[in-house]
Amino acid sequence: MFIFLIFTSHAQQTQVPPSERIGDVNDIYGAALDRLFPRPASDRAPKGTIMSFVLRYEPGLDPALGAESQIKVTLTVGIEPLVEYYSADRRLESVLNDVLQVNARPTPDEIAARVQISRRVVKVSSSQALKWQREMLGAIGTTFNALPTETRRIYKTGTSYITLDASSYEIWYSEGLENFRLAGADPASPFAKWAEHFRSEVISKIR
């Protein structure tokens, strides 16, 4: 969950309790994000699709981390892999803060309308797409394998750690009848490290 920095130096039209505002803002952020970067359909992939995955990037609070983006990789029988990179021209956090100065309860559509999304296609070989798949599944497996140890540590010590300002990643994977979704924000996790490396690698192929 993101905690937004909401600057309120100007009077707002409606006063909203801070506890409600934080929850509302996160809900609005998530809904606006889904409008800009549509989630993959939950039904089966188009005929001929071998596997596909979508990685969504949500930056932390540091402006240097850039804006939201999403990458989709599709591997289809007899066709070169399709890699699509979608990026926002502005950070949604900044847009929300701007709108909240004059409207305490903006709609997701109002936020999404202020952001432009660009789409770029990256050409890669099937071996590259399969390499990304192998590395991604390996990183996710390693991340999950470490959870029992962490669970026992928390149970014994009663102490857990939550990162509030780190970037987060969300992935949807589909292959045949197998589908899963995973989200993570721990920068030290194998999944987050893979996601950051994968995202950087795709961007480097665009430039």
Long-range contacts (C-beta under 8 A, 24 or more apart in sequence): 1-26, 2-26, 2-29, 2-58, 2-61, 2-93, 2-168, 3-164, 3-165, 4-29, 4-93, 4-96, 4-97, 5-61, 5-93, 5-97, 6-96, 6-97, 6-100, 7-97, 7-101, 8-100, 8-101, 10-101, 10-102, 12-100, 12-101, 12-102, 12-103, 12-104, 13-102, 13-103, 13-104, 14-104, 14-105, 15-104, 16-104, 16-105, 21-104, 24-105, 25-96, 25-100, 28-96, 28-106, 28-107, 28-108, 28-111, 29-92, 29-93, 29-96, 29-111, 31-108, 32-92, 32-96, 32-108, 32-109, 32-111, 32-112, 32-115, 33-58, 33-68, 33-92, 34-108, 35-108, 35-109, 35-112, 36-68, 36-88, 36-92, 36-112, 36-115, 36-117, 37-68, 37-69, 37-70, 37-86, 37-117, 39-172, 40-72, 40-172, 40-174, 42-179, 44-174, 44-177, 45-74, 45-174, 46-76, 48-76, 48-77, 48-78, 48-79, 49-74, 49-75, 49-76, 49-77, 49-174, 50-75, 50-76, 50-77, 50-175, 51-75, 51-133, 51-173, 51-174, 51-175, 51-176, 52-173, 52-174, 52-175, 53-133, 53-136, 53-171, 53-172, 53-173, 53-174, 54-171, 54-172, 55-169, 55-170, 55-171, 55-195, 55-198, 55-199, 56-169, 56-170, 56-171, 57-167, 57-168, 57-169, 57-195, 57-199, 58-167, 58-168, 58-169, 58-170, 59-91, 59-93, 59-167, 60-165, 60-166, 60-167, 60-168, 61-93, 61-165, 62-165, 63-91, 63-94, 65-167, 66-91, 67-91, 67-92, 68-92, 69-199, 71-198, 71-199, 71-202, 73-129, 73-132, 73-133, 75-126, 75-129, 75-130, 75-133, 80-123, 80-124, 80-125, 80-126, 81-124, 81-125, 81-126, 81-128, 81-129, 82-121, 83-121, 83-122, 83-123, 83-124, 83-129, 83-202, 83-205, 84-119, 84-120, 84-121, 84-122, 85-119, 85-120, 85-121, 85-122, 85-202, 85-203, 85-206, 86-117, 86-118, 86-119, 87-117, 87-118, 87-120, 88-115, 88-116, 88-117, 89-115, 89-116, 89-117, 89-118, 90-114, 90-115, 90-116, 120-206, 122-202, 122-205, 122-206, 123-205, 124-205, 132-198, 135-194, 135-198, 136-171, 136-173, 136-194, 136-198, 138-190, 138-194, 139-190, 139-191, 139-193, 139-194, 139-195, 140-182, 140-190, 140-191, 140-194, 142-190, 142-191, 143-184, 143-189, 143-190, 143-191, 146-189, 146-190, 163-187, 167-192, 167-196, 169-195, 169-196, 171-195
